[in-house]
Amino acid sequence: MCTYPKINMKATGENIRQLRITKGYSVKQLQSCFGFDDPQAIYRWQWGKSIPSIDNLIILSVIFHEKIDSIIVVNSDDDAVPFCLLIFLIIFLALT
């Protein structure tokens, strides 16, 4: 069975928090940028309880001047995708 890399929500949240601080934004300023009524969504991102939607990731990448893949942290210990490709090749070669 194939498994795929997963977003590390806690590390991604910490990354968002660090980028926010490094780039000089307060939570209130980000709240304003996104037009949120309250800051809870931003806190949930930072705590790793949720991750921003694709639209909000694009906005974060523009605000922080970072690529989306610099914001999201993917578990690096999950090497199952290349394993799946190996299984596919073995099956393909066996059938030909």
Phi and psi restraints in degrees (range 20) as a CNS / XPLOR table:
assign (resid 1 and name C) (resid 2 and name N)
       (resid 2 and name CA) (resid 2 and name C) 1.0 -92.5 20.0 2
assign (resid 2 and name N) (resid 2 and name CA)
       (resid 2 and name C) (resid 3 and name N) 1.0 138.3 20.0 2
assign (resid 2 and name C) (resid 3 and name N)
       (resid 3 and name CA) (resid 3 and name C) 1.0 -120.4 20.0 2
assign (resid 3 and name N) (resid 3 and name CA)
       (resid 3 and name C) (resid 4 and name N) 1.0 158.9 20.0 2
assign (resid 3 and name C) (resid 4 and name N)
       (resid 4 and name CA) (resid 4 and name C) 1.0 -123.1 20.0 2
assign (resid 4 and name N) (resid 4 and name CA)
       (resid 4 and name C) (resid 5 and name N) 1.0 158.2 20.0 2
assign (resid 4 and name C) (resid 5 and name N)
       (resid 5 and name CA) (resid 5 and name C) 1.0 -55.4 20.0 2
assign (resid 5 and name N) (resid 5 and name CA)
       (resid 5 and name C) (resid 6 and name N) 1.0 146.2 20.0 2
assign (resid 5 and name C) (resid 6 and name N)
       (resid 6 and name CA) (resid 6 and name C) 1.0 -120.0 20.0 2
assign (resid 6 and name N) (resid 6 and name CA)
       (resid 6 and name C) (resid 7 and name N) 1.0 147.8 20.0 2
assign (resid 6 and name C) (resid 7 and name N)
       (resid 7 and name CA) (resid 7 and name C) 1.0 -71.2 20.0 2
assign (resid 7 and name N) (resid 7 and name CA)
       (resid 7 and name C) (resid 8 and name N) 1.0 129.9 20.0 2
assign (resid 7 and name C) (resid 8 and name N)
       (resid 8 and name CA) (resid 8 and name C) 1.0 -85.2 20.0 2
assign (resid 8 and name N) (resid 8 and name CA)
       (resid 8 and name C) (resid 9 and name N) 1.0 100.1 20.0 2
assign (resid 8 and name C) (resid 9 and name N)
       (resid 9 and name CA) (resid 9 and name C) 1.0 -65.6 20.0 2
assign (resid 9 and name N) (resid 9 and name CA)
       (resid 9 and name C) (resid 10 and name N) 1.0 -40.1 20.0 2
assign (resid 9 and name C) (resid 10 and name N)
       (resid 10 and name CA) (resid 10 and name C) 1.0 -65.0 20.0 2
assign (resid 10 and name N) (resid 10 and name CA)
       (resid 10 and name C) (resid 11 and name N) 1.0 -46.5 20.0 2
assign (resid 10 and name C) (resid 11 and name N)
       (resid 11 and name CA) (resid 11 and name C) 1.0 -67.5 20.0 2
assign (resid 11 and name N) (resid 11 and name CA)
       (resid 11 and name C) (resid 12 and name N) 1.0 -36.2 20.0 2
assign (resid 11 and name C) (resid 12 and name N)
       (resid 12 and name CA) (resid 12 and name C) 1.0 -64.6 20.0 2
assign (resid 12 and name N) (resid 12 and name CA)
       (resid 12 and name C) (resid 13 and name N) 1.0 -42.8 20.0 2
assign (resid 12 and name C) (resid 13 and name N)
       (resid 13 and name CA) (resid 13 and name C) 1.0 -60.8 20.0 2
assign (resid 13 and name N) (resid 13 and name CA)
       (resid 13 and name C) (resid 14 and name N) 1.0 -43.7 20.0 2
assign (resid 13 and name C) (resid 14 and name N)
       (resid 14 and name CA) (resid 14 and name C) 1.0 -64.2 20.0 2
assign (resid 14 and name N) (resid 14 and name CA)
       (resid 14 and name C) (resid 15 and name N) 1.0 -37.3 20.0 2
assign (resid 14 and name C) (resid 15 and name N)
       (resid 15 and name CA) (resid 15 and name C) 1.0 -63.7 20.0 2
assign (resid 15 and name N) (resid 15 and name CA)
       (resid 15 and name C) (resid 16 and name N) 1.0 -43.2 20.0 2
assign (resid 15 and name C) (resid 16 and name N)
       (resid 16 and name CA) (resid 16 and name C) 1.0 -61.8 20.0 2
assign (resid 16 and name N) (resid 16 and name CA)
       (resid 16 and name C) (resid 17 and name N) 1.0 -43.5 20.0 2
assign (resid 16 and name C) (resid 17 and name N)
       (resid 17 and name CA) (resid 17 and name C) 1.0 -62.1 20.0 2
assign (resid 17 and name N) (resid 17 and name CA)
       (resid 17 and name C) (resid 18 and name N) 1.0 -45.5 20.0 2
assign (resid 17 and name C) (resid 18 and name N)
       (resid 18 and name CA) (resid 18 and name C) 1.0 -64.1 20.0 2
assign (resid 18 and name N) (resid 18 and name CA)
       (resid 18 and name C) (resid 19 and name N) 1.0 -42.7 20.0 2
assign (resid 18 and name C) (resid 19 and name N)
       (resid 19 and name CA) (resid 19 and name C) 1.0 -62.8 20.0 2
assign (resid 19 and name N) (resid 19 and name CA)
       (resid 19 and name C) (resid 20 and name N) 1.0 -42.1 20.0 2
assign (resid 19 and name C) (resid 20 and name N)
       (resid 20 and name CA) (resid 20 and name C) 1.0 -59.0 20.0 2
assign (resid 20 and name N) (resid 20 and name CA)
       (resid 20 and name C) (resid 21 and name N) 1.0 -46.7 20.0 2
assign (resid 20 and name C) (resid 21 and name N)
       (resid 21 and name CA) (resid 21 and name C) 1.0 -67.5 20.0 2
assign (resid 21 and name N) (resid 21 and name CA)
       (resid 21 and name C) (resid 22 and name N) 1.0 -47.2 20.0 2
assign (resid 21 and name C) (resid 22 and name N)
       (resid 22 and name CA) (resid 22 and name C) 1.0 -60.8 20.0 2
assign (resid 22 and name N) (resid 22 and name CA)
       (resid 22 and name C) (resid 23 and name N) 1.0 -38.6 20.0 2
assign (resid 22 and name C) (resid 23 and name N)
       (resid 23 and name CA) (resid 23 and name C) 1.0 -83.0 20.0 2
assign (resid 23 and name N) (resid 23 and name CA)
       (resid 23 and name C) (resid 24 and name N) 1.0 -3.3 20.0 2
assign (resid 23 and name C) (resid 24 and name N)
       (resid 24 and name CA) (resid 24 and name C) 1.0 83.5 20.0 2
assign (resid 24 and name N) (resid 24 and name CA)
       (resid 24 and name C) (resid 25 and name N) 1.0 26.8 20.0 2
assign (resid 24 and name C) (resid 25 and name N)
       (resid 25 and name CA) (resid 25 and name C) 1.0 -103.9 20.0 2
assign (resid 25 and name N) (resid 25 and name CA)
       (resid 25 and name C) (resid 26 and name N) 1.0 141.8 20.0 2
assign (resid 25 and name C) (resid 26 and name N)
       (resid 26 and name CA) (resid 26 and name C) 1.0 -90.2 20.0 2
assign (resid 26 and name N) (resid 26 and name CA)
       (resid 26 and name C) (resid 27 and name N) 1.0 164.4 20.0 2
assign (resid 26 and name C) (resid 27 and name N)
       (resid 27 and name CA) (resid 27 and name C) 1.0 -60.8 20.0 2
assign (resid 27 and name N) (resid 27 and name CA)
       (resid 27 and name C) (resid 28 and name N) 1.0 -40.8 20.0 2
assign (resid 27 and name C) (resid 28 and name N)
       (resid 28 and name CA) (resid 28 and name C) 1.0 -61.0 20.0 2
assign (resid 28 and name N) (resid 28 and name CA)
       (resid 28 and name C) (resid 29 and name N) 1.0 -39.2 20.0 2
assign (resid 28 and name C) (resid 29 and name N)
       (resid 29 and name CA) (resid 29 and name C) 1.0 -65.8 20.0 2
assign (resid 29 and name N) (resid 29 and name CA)
       (resid 29 and name C) (resid 30 and name N) 1.0 -42.4 20.0 2
assign (resid 29 and name C) (resid 30 and name N)
       (resid 30 and name CA) (resid 30 and name C) 1.0 -64.4 20.0 2
assign (resid 30 and name N) (resid 30 and name CA)
       (resid 30 and name C) (resid 31 and name N) 1.0 -41.2 20.0 2
assign (resid 30 and name C) (resid 31 and name N)
       (resid 31 and name CA) (resid 31 and name C) 1.0 -54.5 20.0 2
assign (resid 31 and name N) (resid 31 and name CA)
       (resid 31 and name C) (resid 32 and name N) 1.0 -43.7 20.0 2
assign (resid 31 and name C) (resid 32 and name N)
       (resid 32 and name CA) (resid 32 and name C) 1.0 -65.8 20.0 2
assign (resid 32 and name N) (resid 32 and name CA)
       (resid 32 and name C) (resid 33 and name N) 1.0 -43.0 20.0 2
assign (resid 32 and name C) (resid 33 and name N)
       (resid 33 and name CA) (resid 33 and name C) 1.0 -58.7 20.0 2
assign (resid 33 and name N) (resid 33 and name CA)
       (resid 33 and name C) (resid 34 and name N) 1.0 -39.1 20.0 2
assign (resid 33 and name C) (resid 34 and name N)
       (resid 34 and name CA) (resid 34 and name C) 1.0 -85.8 20.0 2
assign (resid 34 and name N) (resid 34 and name CA)
       (resid 34 and name C) (resid 35 and name N) 1.0 -13.4 20.0 2
assign (resid 34 and name C) (resid 35 and name N)
       (resid 35 and name CA) (resid 35 and name C) 1.0 74.4 20.0 2
assign (resid 35 and name N) (resid 35 and name CA)
       (resid 35 and name C) (resid 36 and name N) 1.0 25.6 20.0 2
assign (resid 35 and name C) (resid 36 and name N)
       (resid 36 and name CA) (resid 36 and name C) 1.0 -77.4 20.0 2
assign (resid 36 and name N) (resid 36 and name CA)
       (resid 36 and name C) (resid 37 and name N) 1.0 145.6 20.0 2
assign (resid 36 and name C) (resid 37 and name N)
       (resid 37 and name CA) (resid 37 and name C) 1.0 -71.2 20.0 2
assign (resid 37 and name N) (resid 37 and name CA)
       (resid 37 and name C) (resid 38 and name N) 1.0 -33.1 20.0 2
assign (resid 37 and name C) (resid 38 and name N)
       (resid 38 and name CA) (resid 38 and name C) 1.0 -139.5 20.0 2
assign (resid 38 and name N) (resid 38 and name CA)
       (resid 38 and name C) (resid 39 and name N) 1.0 166.1 20.0 2
assign (resid 38 and name C) (resid 39 and name N)
       (resid 39 and name CA) (resid 39 and name C) 1.0 -86.4 20.0 2
assign (resid 39 and name N) (resid 39 and name CA)
       (resid 39 and name C) (resid 40 and name N) 1.0 3.9 20.0 2
assign (resid 39 and name C) (resid 40 and name N)
       (resid 40 and name CA) (resid 40 and name C) 1.0 -59.1 20.0 2
assign (resid 40 and name N) (resid 40 and name CA)
       (resid 40 and name C) (resid 41 and name N) 1.0 -36.4 20.0 2
assign (resid 40 and name C) (resid 41 and name N)
       (resid 41 and name CA) (resid 41 and name C) 1.0 -61.8 20.0 2
assign (resid 41 and name N) (resid 41 and name CA)
       (resid 41 and name C) (resid 42 and name N) 1.0 -42.0 20.0 2
assign (resid 41 and name C) (resid 42 and name N)
       (resid 42 and name CA) (resid 42 and name C) 1.0 -67.2 20.0 2
assign (resid 42 and name N) (resid 42 and name CA)
       (resid 42 and name C) (resid 43 and name N) 1.0 -41.6 20.0 2
assign (resid 42 and name C) (resid 43 and name N)
       (resid 43 and name CA) (resid 43 and name C) 1.0 -62.9 20.0 2
assign (resid 43 and name N) (resid 43 and name CA)
       (resid 43 and name C) (resid 44 and name N) 1.0 -41.5 20.0 2
assign (resid 43 and name C) (resid 44 and name N)
       (resid 44 and name CA) (resid 44 and name C) 1.0 -61.8 20.0 2
assign (resid 44 and name N) (resid 44 and name CA)
       (resid 44 and name C) (resid 45 and name N) 1.0 -38.4 20.0 2
assign (resid 44 and name C) (resid 45 and name N)
       (resid 45 and name CA) (resid 45 and name C) 1.0 -61.3 20.0 2
assign (resid 45 and name N) (resid 45 and name CA)
       (resid 45 and name C) (resid 46 and name N) 1.0 -48.7 20.0 2
assign (resid 45 and name C) (resid 46 and name N)
       (resid 46 and name CA) (resid 46 and name C) 1.0 -65.5 20.0 2
assign (resid 46 and name N) (resid 46 and name CA)
       (resid 46 and name C) (resid 47 and name N) 1.0 -31.5 20.0 2
assign (resid 46 and name C) (resid 47 and name N)
       (resid 47 and name CA) (resid 47 and name C) 1.0 -83.7 20.0 2
assign (resid 47 and name N) (resid 47 and name CA)
       (resid 47 and name C) (resid 48 and name N) 1.0 -6.5 20.0 2
assign (resid 47 and name C) (resid 48 and name N)
       (resid 48 and name CA) (resid 48 and name C) 1.0 77.0 20.0 2
assign (resid 48 and name N) (resid 48 and name CA)
       (resid 48 and name C) (resid 49 and name N) 1.0 19.0 20.0 2
assign (resid 48 and name C) (resid 49 and name N)
       (resid 49 and name CA) (resid 49 and name C) 1.0 -83.4 20.0 2
assign (resid 49 and name N) (resid 49 and name CA)
       (resid 49 and name C) (resid 50 and name N) 1.0 -25.4 20.0 2
assign (resid 49 and name C) (resid 50 and name N)
       (resid 50 and name CA) (resid 50 and name C) 1.0 -152.3 20.0 2
assign (resid 50 and name N) (resid 50 and name CA)
       (resid 50 and name C) (resid 51 and name N) 1.0 168.4 20.0 2
assign (resid 50 and name C) (resid 51 and name N)
       (resid 51 and name CA) (resid 51 and name C) 1.0 -122.1 20.0 2
assign (resid 51 and name N) (resid 51 and name CA)
       (resid 51 and name C) (resid 52 and name N) 1.0 153.6 20.0 2
assign (resid 51 and name C) (resid 52 and name N)
       (resid 52 and name CA) (resid 52 and name C) 1.0 -63.7 20.0 2
assign (resid 52 and name N) (resid 52 and name CA)
       (resid 52 and name C) (resid 53 and name N) 1.0 148.9 20.0 2
assign (resid 52 and name C) (resid 53 and name N)
       (resid 53 and name CA) (resid 53 and name C) 1.0 -64.3 20.0 2
assign (resid 53 and name N) (resid 53 and name CA)
       (resid 53 and name C) (resid 54 and name N) 1.0 168.1 20.0 2
assign (resid 53 and name C) (resid 54 and name N)
       (resid 54 and name CA) (resid 54 and name C) 1.0 -57.0 20.0 2
assign (resid 54 and name N) (resid 54 and name CA)
       (resid 54 and name C) (resid 55 and name N) 1.0 -45.0 20.0 2
assign (resid 54 and name C) (resid 55 and name N)
       (resid 55 and name CA) (resid 55 and name C) 1.0 -58.3 20.0 2
assign (resid 55 and name N) (resid 55 and name CA)
       (resid 55 and name C) (resid 56 and name N) 1.0 -44.5 20.0 2
assign (resid 55 and name C) (resid 56 and name N)
       (resid 56 and name CA) (resid 56 and name C) 1.0 -71.7 20.0 2
assign (resid 56 and name N) (resid 56 and name CA)
       (resid 56 and name C) (resid 57 and name N) 1.0 -30.9 20.0 2
assign (resid 56 and name C) (resid 57 and name N)
       (resid 57 and name CA) (resid 57 and name C) 1.0 -64.0 20.0 2
assign (resid 57 and name N) (resid 57 and name CA)
       (resid 57 and name C) (resid 58 and name N) 1.0 -39.3 20.0 2
assign (resid 57 and name C) (resid 58 and name N)
       (resid 58 and name CA) (resid 58 and name C) 1.0 -62.9 20.0 2
assign (resid 58 and name N) (resid 58 and name CA)
       (resid 58 and name C) (resid 59 and name N) 1.0 -43.5 20.0 2
assign (resid 58 and name C) (resid 59 and name N)
       (resid 59 and name CA) (resid 59 and name C) 1.0 -62.9 20.0 2
assign (resid 59 and name N) (resid 59 and name CA)
       (resid 59 and name C) (resid 60 and name N) 1.0 -44.5 20.0 2
assign (resid 59 and name C) (resid 60 and name N)
       (resid 60 and name CA) (resid 60 and name C) 1.0 -59.6 20.0 2
assign (resid 60 and name N) (resid 60 and name CA)
       (resid 60 and name C) (resid 61 and name N) 1.0 -40.8 20.0 2
assign (resid 60 and name C) (resid 61 and name N)
       (resid 61 and name CA) (resid 61 and name C) 1.0 -64.3 20.0 2
assign (resid 61 and name N) (resid 61 and name CA)
       (resid 61 and name C) (resid 62 and name N) 1.0 -34.9 20.0 2
assign (resid 61 and name C) (resid 62 and name N)
       (resid 62 and name CA) (resid 62 and name C) 1.0 -72.0 20.0 2
assign (resid 62 and name N) (resid 62 and name CA)
       (resid 62 and name C) (resid 63 and name N) 1.0 -46.1 20.0 2
assign (resid 62 and name C) (resid 63 and name N)
       (resid 63 and name CA) (resid 63 and name C) 1.0 -60.8 20.0 2
assign (resid 63 and name N) (resid 63 and name CA)
       (resid 63 and name C) (resid 64 and name N) 1.0 -45.6 20.0 2
assign (resid 63 and name C) (resid 64 and name N)
       (resid 64 and name CA) (resid 64 and name C) 1.0 -85.7 20.0 2
assign (resid 64 and name N) (resid 64 and name CA)
       (resid 64 and name C) (resid 65 and name N) 1.0 -8.4 20.0 2
assign (resid 64 and name C) (resid 65 and name N)
       (resid 65 and name CA) (resid 65 and name C) 1.0 57.0 20.0 2
assign (resid 65 and name N) (resid 65 and name CA)
       (resid 65 and name C) (resid 66 and name N) 1.0 46.9 20.0 2
assign (resid 65 and name C) (resid 66 and name N)
       (resid 66 and name CA) (resid 66 and name C) 1.0 -132.2 20.0 2
assign (resid 66 and name N) (resid 66 and name CA)
       (resid 66 and name C) (resid 67 and name N) 1.0 152.4 20.0 2
assign (resid 66 and name C) (resid 67 and name N)
       (resid 67 and name CA) (resid 67 and name C) 1.0 -73.6 20.0 2
assign (resid 67 and name N) (resid 67 and name CA)
       (resid 67 and name C) (resid 68 and name N) 1.0 151.9 20.0 2
assign (resid 67 and name C) (resid 68 and name N)
       (resid 68 and name CA) (resid 68 and name C) 1.0 -57.8 20.0 2
assign (resid 68 and name N) (resid 68 and name CA)
       (resid 68 and name C) (resid 69 and name N) 1.0 -39.5 20.0 2
assign (resid 68 and name C) (resid 69 and name N)
       (resid 69 and name CA) (resid 69 and name C) 1.0 -71.2 20.0 2
assign (resid 69 and name N) (resid 69 and name CA)
       (resid 69 and name C) (resid 70 and name N) 1.0 -6.6 20.0 2
assign (resid 69 and name C) (resid 70 and name N)
       (resid 70 and name CA) (resid 70 and name C) 1.0 -88.8 20.0 2
assign (resid 70 and name N) (resid 70 and name CA)
       (resid 70 and name C) (resid 71 and name N) 1.0 -15.0 20.0 2
assign (resid 70 and name C) (resid 71 and name N)
       (resid 71 and name CA) (resid 71 and name C) 1.0 -92.6 20.0 2
assign (resid 71 and name N) (resid 71 and name CA)
       (resid 71 and name C) (resid 72 and name N) 1.0 -44.6 20.0 2
assign (resid 71 and name C) (resid 72 and name N)
       (resid 72 and name CA) (resid 72 and name C) 1.0 -81.9 20.0 2
assign (resid 72 and name N) (resid 72 and name CA)
       (resid 72 and name C) (resid 73 and name N) 1.0 136.3 20.0 2
assign (resid 72 and name C) (resid 73 and name N)
       (resid 73 and name CA) (resid 73 and name C) 1.0 -108.1 20.0 2
assign (resid 73 and name N) (resid 73 and name CA)
       (resid 73 and name C) (resid 74 and name N) 1.0 121.6 20.0 2
assign (resid 73 and name C) (resid 74 and name N)
       (resid 74 and name CA) (resid 74 and name C) 1.0 -103.7 20.0 2
assign (resid 74 and name N) (resid 74 and name CA)
       (resid 74 and name C) (resid 75 and name N) 1.0 137.6 20.0 2
assign (resid 74 and name C) (resid 75 and name N)
       (resid 75 and name CA) (resid 75 and name C) 1.0 -57.4 20.0 2
assign (resid 75 and name N) (resid 75 and name CA)
       (resid 75 and name C) (resid 76 and name N) 1.0 121.0 20.0 2
assign (resid 75 and name C) (resid 76 and name N)
       (resid 76 and name CA) (resid 76 and name C) 1.0 -85.6 20.0 2
assign (resid 76 and name N) (resid 76 and name CA)
       (resid 76 and name C) (resid 77 and name N) 1.0 -12.1 20.0 2
assign (resid 76 and name C) (resid 77 and name N)
       (resid 77 and name CA) (resid 77 and name C) 1.0 -84.2 20.0 2
assign (resid 77 and name N) (resid 77 and name CA)
       (resid 77 and name C) (resid 78 and name N) 1.0 1.1 20.0 2
assign (resid 77 and name C) (resid 78 and name N)
       (resid 78 and name CA) (resid 78 and name C) 1.0 -98.4 20.0 2
assign (resid 78 and name N) (resid 78 and name CA)
       (resid 78 and name C) (resid 79 and name N) 1.0 96.8 20.0 2
assign (resid 78 and name C) (resid 79 and name N)
       (resid 79 and name CA) (resid 79 and name C) 1.0 -103.7 20.0 2
assign (resid 79 and name N) (resid 79 and name CA)
       (resid 79 and name C) (resid 80 and name N) 1.0 29.1 20.0 2
assign (resid 79 and name C) (resid 80 and name N)
       (resid 80 and name CA) (resid 80 and name C) 1.0 -73.1 20.0 2
assign (resid 80 and name N) (resid 80 and name CA)
       (resid 80 and name C) (resid 81 and name N) 1.0 -27.7 20.0 2
assign (resid 80 and name C) (resid 81 and name N)
       (resid 81 and name CA) (resid 81 and name C) 1.0 -61.5 20.0 2
assign (resid 81 and name N) (resid 81 and name CA)
       (resid 81 and name C) (resid 82 and name N) 1.0 -50.1 20.0 2
assign (resid 81 and name C) (resid 82 and name N)
       (resid 82 and name CA) (resid 82 and name C) 1.0 -59.8 20.0 2
assign (resid 82 and name N) (resid 82 and name CA)
       (resid 82 and name C) (resid 83 and name N) 1.0 -35.1 20.0 2
assign (resid 82 and name C) (resid 83 and name N)
       (resid 83 and name CA) (resid 83 and name C) 1.0 -61.0 20.0 2
assign (resid 83 and name N) (resid 83 and name CA)
       (resid 83 and name C) (resid 84 and name N) 1.0 -42.0 20.0 2
assign (resid 83 and name C) (resid 84 and name N)
       (resid 84 and name CA) (resid 84 and name C) 1.0 -61.6 20.0 2
assign (resid 84 and name N) (resid 84 and name CA)
       (resid 84 and name C) (resid 85 and name N) 1.0 -40.1 20.0 2
assign (resid 84 and name C) (resid 85 and name N)
       (resid 85 and name CA) (resid 85 and name C) 1.0 -64.8 20.0 2
assign (resid 85 and name N) (resid 85 and name CA)
       (resid 85 and name C) (resid 86 and name N) 1.0 -38.4 20.0 2
assign (resid 85 and name C) (resid 86 and name N)
       (resid 86 and name CA) (resid 86 and name C) 1.0 -62.6 20.0 2
assign (resid 86 and name N) (resid 86 and name CA)
       (resid 86 and name C) (resid 87 and name N) 1.0 -45.4 20.0 2
assign (resid 86 and name C) (resid 87 and name N)
       (resid 87 and name CA) (resid 87 and name C) 1.0 -60.5 20.0 2
assign (resid 87 and name N) (resid 87 and name CA)
       (resid 87 and name C) (resid 88 and name N) 1.0 -44.3 20.0 2
assign (resid 87 and name C) (resid 88 and name N)
       (resid 88 and name CA) (resid 88 and name C) 1.0 -58.4 20.0 2
assign (resid 88 and name N) (resid 88 and name CA)
       (resid 88 and name C) (resid 89 and name N) 1.0 -45.9 20.0 2
assign (resid 88 and name C) (resid 89 and name N)
       (resid 89 and name CA) (resid 89 and name C) 1.0 -63.2 20.0 2
assign (resid 89 and name N) (resid 89 and name CA)
       (resid 89 and name C) (resid 90 and name N) 1.0 -41.1 20.0 2
assign (resid 89 and name C) (resid 90 and name N)
       (resid 90 and name CA) (resid 90 and name C) 1.0 -62.0 20.0 2
assign (resid 90 and name N) (resid 90 and name CA)
       (resid 90 and name C) (resid 91 and name N) 1.0 -45.6 20.0 2
assign (resid 90 and name C) (resid 91 and name N)
       (resid 91 and name CA) (resid 91 and name C) 1.0 -65.4 20.0 2
assign (resid 91 and name N) (resid 91 and name CA)
       (resid 91 and name C) (resid 92 and name N) 1.0 -44.2 20.0 2
assign (resid 91 and name C) (resid 92 and name N)
       (resid 92 and name CA) (resid 92 and name C) 1.0 -59.9 20.0 2
assign (resid 92 and name N) (resid 92 and name CA)
       (resid 92 and name C) (resid 93 and name N) 1.0 -46.6 20.0 2
assign (resid 92 and name C) (resid 93 and name N)
       (resid 93 and name CA) (resid 93 and name C) 1.0 -67.0 20.0 2
assign (resid 93 and name N) (resid 93 and name CA)
       (resid 93 and name C) (resid 94 and name N) 1.0 -34.5 20.0 2
assign (resid 93 and name C) (resid 94 and name N)
       (resid 94 and name CA) (resid 94 and name C) 1.0 -68.2 20.0 2
assign (resid 94 and name N) (resid 94 and name CA)
       (resid 94 and name C) (resid 95 and name N) 1.0 -30.1 20.0 2
assign (resid 94 and name C) (resid 95 and name N)
       (resid 95 and name CA) (resid 95 and name C) 1.0 -85.9 20.0 2
assign (resid 95 and name N) (resid 95 and name CA)
       (resid 95 and name C) (resid 96 and name N) 1.0 -14.7 20.0 2
